[in-house]
Amino acid sequence: MSTSAATPDAEALLNEAMARLQARDFRAAAPLFQRAIALGSDAPEIRNNLGQTLRFSGDRAGAVAAFREALRQRPAYGRAAANLVGILLPAQADAAQAVVAAALAAGAGEGLHRAVAGLWRDAGRPDRAMFHLRALLETSPGDTLMRSELGTTLMGLGRPSAAIPHLARVAEEMPDRADAKVNHGLALQQAGDIGGAMAVQRRAIAQDPGCRPAWQNLLLGLNYVPGITAAEVAATHRAYAQRFARPAPAPFANTPDPDRRLRIGMLSGDFRQHPVGYFLEAAIAQHQRAGFHLTAYDVGKRADATTARLRGLFDHWHSLGSLDDAAIVAQLRADGIDILVDLTGHTETSRIGVMEYRPAPVQVSWIGYANTNGVAAMDWIIADDVVLPPEDEALYIEKPLRLPGCYLCYTPGREAVAPSPPPMLRQGHVTFGCFNNLAKLNDEVLAAWAAILARLPDARLLLKTAVLREAATAQRLRALFAAAGGDVARLDLEGHSPRADYFARYATVDFMLDPFPFPGGTTTVEAIHAGVPTLTRRGRGGMISRNGETLLSAVGLQGWIAADTAEYIEKAIAFAQDADGLAAIRARLSLGPLGDAATYARGLEAGWRRIWRDWCARQGR
């Protein structure tokens, strides 16, 4: 490290500052660095270290100034550039891009590429991460870890077919790493190859039974797989729980008063524009606070306008995404949470490991994963009479907490959705639609749709989901549809659209065709909100498989629930030939109780009180 006019006193201050920095005593370190600089000990490295201490002390403006000064002194200083970018993202993406461009132009190279690729990815900008990953692989094509990053970033861009060969190569080059197989399986699933995806995850588990990501991807994936029973899916969840069982927790200090104000915590990585956000926001906004204190434990890496709104609705908010499970458990215990609600289950941002420690006396599953978690520490799952009938209770570790009406409450977006007549009235033919992800479109679903189109020679089918903008993925789907007997010429495929344009596409569809055994949830409610009914098939058992049933029942469309695939085909044809009946339904269809957040919140509050009283009654026995 070079310094200018450094004094012995400055050197001593620097040594002490570095010791404080390494001990993570940032508030003490910052003034020591500043005094050393004032005494003449200055260098880009010192400015960078000062920036880090200020950053982690909460002085964002001071940190930005320190990093910028380090870059003024050494424009190609990649570490300072990456640290500055880390502060600027995600809110100031253009400013961050300017910092990167300047440092690269000055000669910063591989180190900066490596650092900022991950920062862009975590900020939800995989497009910008790609530039750096490709640059690294041009100079180091044998860098397996960077190839893995490239593959996962391609998935983030909705390009699974491009990701698959990269991630397959990573798995081949790292045969001793079970976790190297996990992302390959995820890419296959995103591309719609659910059978191939599940085979890869099972191979990872066979190699390393403790590979938690493979287990969780397997559990989620089984919900998509046709030809297996709900009991088989439940048994696999229980097998996971046995593998990752935790010892009993320490006793709780929570006062077992059944009527006091309750501290309710909600754990999720999806407090954003996501199904969790859509089904949470309105209910929380209407939640009464006299008897309940609500705390959010955000373990996600992405934030958006929905995140900002949700932050304003909770009484308290913790951002804990950088902490491990044990540290989050410690925070929950310190906060004295009475009822801890998991909103993620075994989905992408899962922190079910936190729930396995049982950091709260009462633990509940809600919204994010409509199936058993399999985890013994989960006490309840929020459900309703339709989505979890008595005959399904044996599938669940959790006890059902059934709400009156539907267990979901939708938060309507700001997009204008006006009722419209069926497009068939002006087009002269029916247009079916499905806006669900490709993993749901298995061979049985495609065969049913092919049979429907075969009986209606002028009908068209619009399939819309983000990954269909990738030509190779779209072509694969066309091939699968043709193999199922479908007329590819009447298949319309679309990728991602801005949200307003996405909602506008519902008006171009006469009615939606639900996939099975994993039907739509958010897409079905969005269609209802747009005045478009959905034809669904009765589930095989388990909440996920019955989501269509409960949503349609809530708005009076029980006649749109088919008992089996044969009836599903016949109903589709009958509805397609009844333009007047369809027009009448579309004219009156609305969210109704699915959008009545005040009534929903009262039922939810009664549920919290009921399960708390249950816990209180069992204390001291």
Secondary structure, DSSP 8 states (H G I E B T S, - for coil): ---SS--HHHHHHHHHHHHHHHTT-HHHHHHHHHHHHHTT---HHHHHHHHHHHHHHT-HHHHHHHHHHHHHH-TT-HHHHHHHHHHHTTTTHHHHHHHHHHHHHTT--HHHHHHHHHHHHHTT-HHHHHHHHHHHHHH-TT-HHHHHHHHHHHHHTT-HHHHHHHHHHHHHH-TT-THHHHHHHHHHHHTT-HHHHHHHHHHHHHH-TT-HHHHHHHHHHHTT-TTS-HHHHHHHHHHHHHHT-------------TTS-EEEEEEES--SSSHHHHHHHHHHHT--SSSEEEEEEE--S---HHHHHHHHHSSEEEE-TTS-HHHHHHHHHHHT-SEEEES-TTSTT--HHHHHT--SSEEEE-SS--S----TT--EEEE-TTTS-GGGGGG-SSEEEE-SS-S------SS-------THHHHSS-EEEE-S-GGG--HHHHHHHHHHHHHSTT-EEEEE-GGGGSHHHHHHHHHHHHHTT--GGGEEEE----HHHHHHHHTT-SEEE--SSS--SHHHHHHHHTT--EEEE--SSSTGGGHHHHHHHHTT-GGGEESSHHHHHHHHHHHHT-HHHHHHHHHH---GGGG-HHHHHHHHHHHHHHHHHHHHHTTT-
